[in-house]
Amino acid sequence: MDFPSLSEPVTAAMIGALATAAGALVQLRISWRREMAAAGVGGSALSQFFVSLREGDRDALRADLQSKLSEINATAMRLEQARTNERRQIETEVQRADASGVGEKGAAASVVVGPCPQIVPGTRLECTEQSALRITICARVPASATVREVQLYIGAEKPKQPWQDNRVQPGEEAGQARFAEKFTERPDGDAKQVCQGFSNWSGEKSRVARILVKYAL
């Protein structure tokens, strides 16, 4: 096919157009490469951001878990302390109850007191309360005990009736025998003694004097 000959101005115009189009293509390619590079950099930065975000989440989660563990440990320690205190309280109450039971039963002591000796051998002079030998009967109780009651009994050397039937009051005479009106206390090492005076002025009969000390702790 034959092309008609072109004039110089037209040819120059076509060459200029082709050069402009080529330049535009080159600029477009360069711009595309830059955008791709920028996109790559942006993607890397975005990826790094997500990695950093995940690490931050892990740190926050780790801190939260540590806080929860600390709370759990503190709660466990409080519960253990509460159980320990409760166990000690129960043991104390049991010991107190045991001590109270022992105190309620009381501490007892008794002694046989023989007949009052004659003042003058070979005579029939009778003993009197003033001339009778006075003794002291003591029961041992804990040093911290508070005496609630001292029960007193005077019986025969071989009583035929229960002790409860032989109970007397402080200062009360019973068969020429008598307890003092008041008891006394005195230390005895890590305990103490609760004592009551007693005298028997019978010239013929022995007496059994018994005290029962009830106390509280």
C-alpha positions as CSV (number, residue, x, y, z in Angstrom):
1,M,0.0,0.0,0.0
2,D,1.3,3.3,-0.9
3,F,1.1,6.1,1.6
4,P,0.8,9.6,0.4
5,S,3.8,11.7,1.1
6,L,3.5,14.0,4.1
7,S,4.6,17.5,4.3
8,E,7.4,18.5,6.7
9,P,5.2,20.3,9.2
10,V,2.9,17.3,9.5
11,T,5.8,14.9,9.9
12,A,7.3,17.2,12.6
13,A,3.9,17.3,14.4
14,M,3.6,13.5,14.4
15,I,7.1,13.1,15.7
16,G,6.4,15.6,18.6
17,A,3.2,13.7,19.4
18,L,5.0,10.4,19.5
19,A,7.7,11.8,21.8
20,T,5.1,13.3,24.1
21,A,3.3,10.0,24.3
22,A,6.5,8.1,25.0
23,G,7.4,10.6,27.7
24,A,4.0,10.2,29.3
25,L,4.4,6.4,29.3
26,V,7.8,6.6,30.9
27,Q,6.5,9.0,33.6
28,L,3.5,6.7,34.1
29,R,5.8,3.7,34.6
30,I,8.0,5.6,37.0
31,S,5.0,6.8,39.0
32,W,3.6,3.3,39.1
33,R,6.9,1.9,40.5
34,R,6.9,4.6,43.1
35,E,3.4,3.9,44.1
36,M,4.2,0.2,44.3
37,A,7.3,0.9,46.5
38,A,5.2,3.2,48.7
39,A,2.6,0.6,48.9
40,G,5.3,-2.0,49.9
41,V,6.6,0.4,52.6
42,G,3.1,1.2,53.8
43,G,2.3,-2.5,54.0
44,S,5.4,-3.3,55.9
45,A,4.6,-0.5,58.3
46,L,1.1,-1.7,58.7
47,S,2.3,-5.2,59.3
48,Q,4.7,-4.0,61.9
49,F,2.0,-1.9,63.5
50,F,-0.2,-5.1,63.8
51,V,2.7,-7.0,65.2
52,S,3.4,-4.3,67.7
53,L,-0.3,-4.2,68.6
54,R,-0.4,-7.9,69.2
55,E,2.7,-7.7,71.4
56,G,1.0,-4.9,73.4
57,D,-2.1,-7.0,73.8
58,R,0.1,-9.9,75.0
59,D,1.7,-7.6,77.5
60,A,-1.6,-6.3,78.7
61,L,-3.0,-9.8,78.9
62,R,0.1,-11.0,80.8
63,A,-0.2,-8.1,83.2
64,D,-3.9,-8.8,83.7
65,L,-3.3,-12.5,84.3
66,Q,-0.5,-11.6,86.8
67,S,-2.9,-9.2,88.6
68,K,-5.6,-12.0,88.8
69,L,-3.1,-14.5,90.1
70,S,-2.0,-12.0,92.8
71,E,-5.7,-11.5,93.8
72,I,-6.2,-15.3,93.9
73,N,-3.1,-15.8,96.0
74,A,-4.1,-13.0,98.3
75,T,-7.6,-14.5,98.6
76,A,-6.2,-18.0,99.3
77,M,-3.9,-16.6,102.0
78,R,-6.9,-14.8,103.6
79,L,-8.9,-18.0,103.5
80,E,-6.0,-20.0,105.0
81,Q,-5.6,-17.4,107.7
82,A,-9.3,-17.4,108.4
83,R,-9.3,-21.2,108.6
84,T,-6.3,-21.1,110.9
85,N,-8.0,-18.5,113.1
86,E,-11.2,-20.5,113.1
87,R,-9.2,-23.7,114.1
88,R,-7.4,-21.9,116.9
89,Q,-10.7,-20.4,118.1
90,I,-12.3,-23.9,118.1
91,E,-9.3,-25.4,119.9
92,T,-9.5,-22.5,122.4
93,E,-13.2,-23.1,123.0
94,V,-12.7,-26.8,123.3
95,Q,-9.9,-26.2,125.8
96,R,-12.0,-23.7,127.6
97,A,-14.9,-26.1,127.7
98,D,-12.6,-28.9,129.0
99,A,-11.2,-26.5,131.6
100,S,-14.7,-25.4,132.5
101,G,-15.8,-29.0,132.9
102,V,-12.8,-29.7,135.1
103,G,-13.5,-26.6,137.1
104,E,-17.1,-27.5,137.4
105,K,-16.2,-31.0,138.8
106,G,-13.9,-29.2,141.1
107,A,-10.6,-30.1,142.9
108,A,-11.1,-32.1,146.1
109,A,-9.0,-32.8,149.2
110,S,-9.7,-34.7,152.4
111,V,-8.0,-35.6,155.6
112,V,-8.8,-37.8,158.6
113,V,-8.6,-35.9,161.9
114,G,-8.3,-38.1,165.0
115,P,-10.0,-37.5,168.4
116,C,-8.9,-34.6,170.4
117,P,-6.1,-35.7,172.9
118,Q,-6.7,-35.1,176.6
119,I,-5.1,-32.0,178.0
120,V,-3.8,-33.8,181.1
121,P,-2.9,-37.5,180.6
122,G,-4.7,-39.8,183.1
123,T,-7.6,-37.4,183.6
124,R,-11.0,-37.2,182.0
125,L,-10.9,-33.6,181.1
126,E,-12.7,-33.0,177.9
127,C,-11.3,-31.1,174.9
128,T,-12.8,-27.8,173.9
129,E,-12.9,-26.0,170.6
130,Q,-10.4,-23.6,172.0
131,S,-7.9,-26.3,172.9
132,A,-8.5,-28.5,169.9
133,L,-5.7,-28.9,167.3
134,R,-6.4,-26.8,164.2
135,I,-5.4,-28.1,160.8
136,T,-5.6,-26.6,157.3
137,I,-7.0,-28.6,154.3
138,C,-5.9,-27.4,150.9
139,A,-7.0,-28.3,147.3
140,R,-4.7,-27.5,144.4
141,V,-6.1,-25.5,141.4
142,P,-4.7,-23.6,138.4
143,A,-3.0,-20.3,139.2
144,S,-5.4,-18.5,136.9
145,A,-8.5,-20.1,138.4
146,T,-11.2,-18.0,140.0
147,V,-12.8,-19.8,142.9
148,R,-16.5,-20.0,142.5
149,E,-17.4,-22.1,145.5
150,V,-15.8,-24.2,148.3
151,Q,-18.0,-27.0,149.4
152,L,-17.4,-28.4,152.9
153,Y,-18.1,-31.9,154.2
154,I,-17.7,-33.5,157.7
155,G,-18.2,-37.2,157.9
156,A,-17.3,-40.3,159.9
157,E,-14.0,-42.1,159.2
158,K,-16.1,-44.8,157.4
159,P,-19.2,-42.9,156.3
160,K,-22.3,-44.9,155.6
161,Q,-24.0,-42.2,153.6
162,P,-23.0,-40.2,150.5
163,W,-20.8,-37.1,150.9
164,Q,-23.6,-34.9,149.7
165,D,-25.5,-35.8,152.9
166,N,-22.6,-34.7,155.0
167,R,-22.3,-31.2,153.7
168,V,-21.9,-28.3,156.1
169,Q,-21.7,-24.6,155.8
170,P,-18.6,-22.5,156.7
171,G,-18.5,-21.9,160.5
172,E,-21.2,-24.5,161.2
173,E,-20.6,-27.0,164.0
174,A,-21.2,-30.7,163.2
175,G,-20.5,-33.3,165.9
176,Q,-17.9,-31.3,167.8
177,A,-16.1,-30.3,164.5
178,R,-16.1,-27.2,162.5
179,F,-14.7,-25.5,159.4
180,A,-13.4,-22.0,159.4
181,E,-15.8,-19.3,158.1
182,K,-13.5,-18.3,155.2
183,F,-11.1,-20.0,152.8
184,T,-7.7,-18.6,151.9
185,E,-5.5,-18.9,148.8
186,R,-1.8,-19.3,148.6
187,P,0.6,-19.8,145.6
188,D,2.0,-23.2,144.9
189,G,4.5,-23.1,142.0
190,D,2.6,-22.8,138.7
191,A,-0.7,-23.3,140.6
192,K,-2.3,-22.2,143.8
193,Q,-3.9,-23.8,146.8
194,V,-7.3,-23.1,148.2
195,C,-7.4,-23.8,151.9
196,Q,-9.9,-24.1,154.7
197,G,-9.2,-24.3,158.4
198,F,-10.7,-27.2,160.4
199,S,-10.8,-28.4,164.0
200,N,-12.2,-31.5,165.8
201,W,-12.6,-31.4,169.5
202,S,-14.4,-34.7,170.0
203,G,-12.4,-36.8,172.4
204,E,-13.8,-40.1,171.0
205,K,-14.5,-39.9,167.3
206,S,-12.3,-39.3,164.3
207,R,-13.6,-37.0,161.6
208,V,-13.1,-36.9,157.9
209,A,-12.9,-33.3,156.7
210,R,-13.3,-32.8,152.9
211,I,-13.4,-29.8,150.7
212,L,-14.4,-29.5,147.1
213,V,-13.2,-26.3,145.3
214,K,-15.2,-25.4,142.2
215,Y,-13.6,-22.8,139.9
216,A,-13.6,-21.1,136.6
217,L,-10.8,-20.2,134.2
